[in-house]
Amino acid sequence: EKIRNMRKLFVENFPSEFLYDEYTAPNIFLYGGVFYSRNDAISLKKKLEPIFYNTMVITKDFPLEFKKEK
């Protein structure tokens, strides 16, 4: 329920951003955005912070079908 609400809140506030979830027992992680530079990721993080209190920038490989084209 909580993850569903967070997904909805993210999509409502950032409809053009990529959102991906991953289940690693017992946790579900939500990843927002796919970036090629850390500065772009930090920019989105600053936009997310007023809405989501626990955000961080990480390096992660996503499946090819999720990656944006440049």
C-alpha positions as CSV (number, residue, x, y, z in Angstrom):
1,E,0.0,0.0,0.0
2,K,2.7,2.5,1.0
3,I,4.8,1.7,-2.2
4,R,1.7,2.1,-4.3
5,N,1.0,5.5,-2.8
6,M,4.6,6.6,-3.3
7,R,4.5,5.5,-7.0
8,K,1.3,7.5,-7.5
9,L,2.8,10.6,-5.8
10,F,5.9,10.3,-7.9
11,V,4.0,10.0,-11.2
12,E,1.7,12.8,-10.3
13,N,4.5,15.2,-9.6
14,F,7.1,14.0,-12.2
15,P,5.2,12.4,-15.1
16,S,8.0,12.7,-17.6
17,E,10.6,10.9,-15.3
18,F,11.4,7.2,-15.4
19,L,10.3,5.1,-12.3
20,Y,11.5,1.6,-11.7
21,D,10.9,-0.6,-8.7
22,E,12.9,-3.6,-7.5
23,Y,12.1,-6.2,-4.9
24,T,15.0,-7.5,-2.8
25,A,13.5,-9.4,0.1
26,P,12.2,-8.0,2.4
27,N,12.5,-4.5,0.8
28,I,11.1,-2.8,-2.2
29,F,13.3,0.0,-3.7
30,L,12.0,2.7,-6.0
31,Y,14.4,4.3,-8.5
32,G,13.5,7.5,-10.2
33,G,15.3,8.8,-13.3
34,V,18.0,7.4,-15.6
35,F,20.9,9.7,-16.0
36,Y,24.2,9.7,-17.8
37,S,25.7,12.4,-15.5
38,R,25.7,12.7,-11.8
39,N,24.8,16.4,-12.0
40,D,21.5,15.6,-13.7
41,A,20.8,13.0,-11.0
42,I,21.5,15.5,-8.2
43,S,19.2,18.0,-9.9
44,L,16.3,15.6,-9.8
45,K,17.2,14.7,-6.2
46,K,16.8,18.3,-5.2
47,K,13.4,18.4,-6.8
48,L,12.3,15.2,-5.0
49,E,13.5,16.2,-1.5
50,P,10.5,18.4,-0.6
51,I,8.2,15.5,-1.4
52,F,10.2,12.4,-0.5
53,Y,12.3,12.6,2.6
54,N,14.7,9.7,2.0
55,T,16.3,10.2,-1.4
56,M,19.9,9.5,-2.6
57,V,21.8,9.3,-5.8
58,I,23.2,5.9,-6.6
59,T,24.9,4.2,-9.6
60,K,22.8,1.4,-10.9
61,D,22.7,-0.7,-14.1
62,F,19.2,-1.0,-15.5
63,P,18.0,-3.4,-18.2
64,L,18.5,-2.0,-21.7
65,E,14.7,-1.6,-22.4
66,F,14.6,1.0,-19.5
67,K,17.4,3.2,-20.6
68,K,16.5,6.5,-22.3
69,E,18.0,7.4,-25.7
70,K,20.3,10.4,-25.7
